[in-house]
Amino acid sequence: MSEVVVFLGPVLAAMLTAATPLLFAALGELVVEKSGVLNLGVEGMMLAGAVIGFMVAASTGSSTLGFVAAAVAGLAMGALFGVLTLGLLANQVATGLALTLFGVGLSALVGQGWVGRPIQDVPELRIPGLTDLPVIGPALFGQDALVYLGLAMVPAVHWFLFSTRAGLVLRAVGENHAAAHALGYKVVRIRFLAVLFGGAMSGIAGAYLSLDYTPMWAENMTAGRGWIALALVVFSTWKPGRVLLGAWLFGGVTIAQLHVQGHGFAVPSQLLSMLPYLATILVLVAISRDVARIRLNAPACLGKVFHPDG
């Protein structure tokens, strides 16, 4: 029994850290999609945040400045996407895919001189009397500030979307942009602000990987987490609370496959590395069977082009 307790503590703690970048990116994309915009460039924005955040933190010695710079980098990528899709009316799917490819190439070019350089990770917060509790102590009360910020963003996003006038307007734009425009709301401006928020959140998610989870910079280090974050939004049926559950699920699968490899089970490492992505596919297939629920919760104008004069 004691061995199980000793084993579960680190596993739970690692699960929370593995879920944090997914949580940030998915919450940002959820707000974007609630406004009626589909941004498939999450992976590229995460990579931009990861490399810029690492460069700034390594140069200044401040992880705080690194996260701020990463948020700005993600915001800039989001602004580029917003100008192309909301201003120039480019196809959102094609532009999002191009943004991911751009982020992959740009991060590799900018970060080529920083590959493999170690950096001091974000310090963990210790709460006297609570951090030393068995199992839940290190997991719940011995994490870094970004883990708690990610958890706090879940009720914050839920409150904004469902308890504020601004959130109501944003959801109205996502449901019927023509009606919202007729009522005098600035549809393009609202969607652009949502895209900027999503970009900043993706940038922070990427920086968490390079400044805390690893901590180091390596090309394409997001390893598909941006796509998993996109899947989480569908998995959650566009509800923030379910995003948290989904992030924990996929974070748990990621940590489980690492522990299986570490304990030397006779399972091919390639198969174990596939588990998080296989879980993503299986969950999406299961959810896709409930077409009625998806139609009920998905924003009606998701991915549709809006023109004020149209």
Secondary structure, DSSP 4 states (H G I P E B T S, - for coil): -HHHHHHHHHHHHHHHHHHHHHHHHHHHHHHHHHTT-----HHHHHHHHHHHHHHHHHHHS-HHHHHHHHHHHHHHHHHHHHIIIIIS---HHHHHHHHHHHHHHHHHHHTTTSBT---PPPPBP--TTTTTSTTHHHHHHS-BHHHHHHHHHHHHHHHHHHHSHHHHHHHHHHH-HHHHHHTT--HHHHHHHHHHHHHHHHHHHHHHIIIIIS-SB-TTTTTTHHHHHHHHHHHTTT-HHHHHHHHHHHHHHHHHHHHHHHTT-SS-HHHHHTHHHHHHHHHHHHHHT-HHHHHHHS-TTTT----TT-
